[in-house]
Amino acid sequence: MLDLFLSFLHAPKIYLFFTLFVFSGLNLVGCNENLLWKQYSNMTSMLFEDLPALFGAELPKDGLMGVLVVTHPSNGCTPVDPPPPLSPLFDINVTKSIALIRRFDCNFDLKVLHAQQAGYSAAIIHNVYSDILLHMDYSNETIAKEIMIPSVFTSYFAAKTLKESIIPEQGAYVILKPEFSFPFSYYLIPFTGVVGMIIFVMCAIMIIRCVQYRKRMRKNRLSKEQLKRIPIHKFRKGDDYDVCAICLDDYEEGDKLRVLPCSHAYHCKCVDPWLTKTKKTCPVCKQRVTQKNPEHSDSESEEESGARGDGEGAEEEAQSERTPLLRA
């Protein structure tokens, strides 16, 4: 047996994809698709481009199986002869007749209509001495509404191959299958939702991190109110301050100096940006310029002193005349 697979590729603007499966077998007892698949010994694949018609019905989802027949007349411009009776190898309930019609001499819709009126279930119209593919459009809206069978347009090379290799084979038939259209809309909405949720979560995390960072930086910087509490001293000759450790310039008469709690002094214009934008510590000794709550510090010192006193009392009670001077 010979199994020839022909597939028509569609153009970017076409929504249907038609594949011709051509099978041929000799001395078959019955035409059972499962049986044919099991008895195939050779397989040849060929690719042909095609364009579906802009009128008529679409191919069924499961495909359309039929015997390919060249119409008479071949141009299909006048009523064509009905298809010959199917071979007993085929099941008439499954296998249909597909017309092969050449281009020119009349409009596409008229050709397909004549094929439909003759009893064909589909039509393949091919170009003549050219492999250019065309969009088969209708010329008469009334005729187009009467067409109920699918049709495609293919090249001259494809038609020549079909006539020479497929039609002469006894028991050969074709299967036209529509393109598998991936349900983008079905998956696009959930995918968009998932991506949107991920972006939302990422943005929320970034905002939270930014807020936390700003709060942390605020804790490490002085506010304007805290900066005003640090005294300012106007430099006079004879003061203990000599050089600004930030700009390394000598102090001059009348310079405004910010005196920190650690007794280090700097130009206000030098140290203020450091305290409000970097850290609230002295640039030299790294001591904090803000003091802790005195009540909190006093309670802590009392607790420390109490704990220290208790420890010393326990040590004194533990010591006696028999206590060794050196402990291991």
C-alpha positions, 0 to 999 in steps of 0.5 A: 500500500502507499500512503501519501500525506499532503498538507496545505499551509495557510497564509497569515490572514487565513483562519483555516488550515486544510490537510489532505490525507491521501491513502491508496490500497490494492485488493482491500476487502473493506474500507475501514479506517482502522484497518487501513491505518493498520495495513499501511507499509509506506508513508510519504509526506508532501506539503502544499500551500492553499487558501480557503474560500471566503464563502461556503461552509467550514470543514467539520472538526473531524475532517471530511473524507472523500474520493477526489474526482476531476469534474467534467467540464473541468472548469466547472462553469456549466453544470458538471456531471455528477460524481461516479458511484463510490467503489465498494471499498468505501463506506458511503456514509463516511466517504464523500466525493470531492471535486477538483476544478480548474481556474478561469472562465467564470467566478469561483462561487459559480464553480463551487455551486455547480459542484454542490448541485452535482452532488459533491461534498467539497471542492478544490479549485486549482490555479493554471500554470501558476502556483500563485494562491488567491483568496476565493471571493464571491461575485454574487451574494445570492449564489454565495448564500446557496453554497453549503460545501467547503472549498479551497484554492491550491496551486497548479503543482498541487493539482498536477500531483493529485491528478498524476499520483492520487486519482489513478490509484485504486481505492485512494481517498483524501481527508480534508481536516481544518486547522487546529485553532488554539483557544487563545482567549480561553487561556489568555484570560487566566494567564493575564490574571496570573501575570496581573496578580504577580505584578500586583504582588511584586509592586506591593512588596516593593512599596512595602520595602520602600516604606520600611526603608524610608522609616529605617532611614528616618530613624537614622537621620535627624528631623528639622525639629531635632536639628534645631535643638542642637545649639549653634555657636558663633566662632570668635577668636580664642575659642577651642575650635580650630578646623572643621573636620568636614571641609578642613577649613579654619574657622573665621570670625562669625562662622556659625558652628554646630556644637554636638553633645560630644563637644565636636563643632562643625560648620552648620553648612557642613554638618547639617546635611550629614545629620539630616540626610546621612546619620544622626551621629558625630562624623568623627567619634560616631556618638549619637547626637540625640539623647535617650529618654532619661527616665528609661536610662535611669531605670536601666541604671537602677536595675543594673546597679541593683543586680550588681549589688545582689551579686556582690552580696551573694558572693560575700555570703558565699565567702567564709574562713574556709574559702580558698584564696585561689579558685580553680 
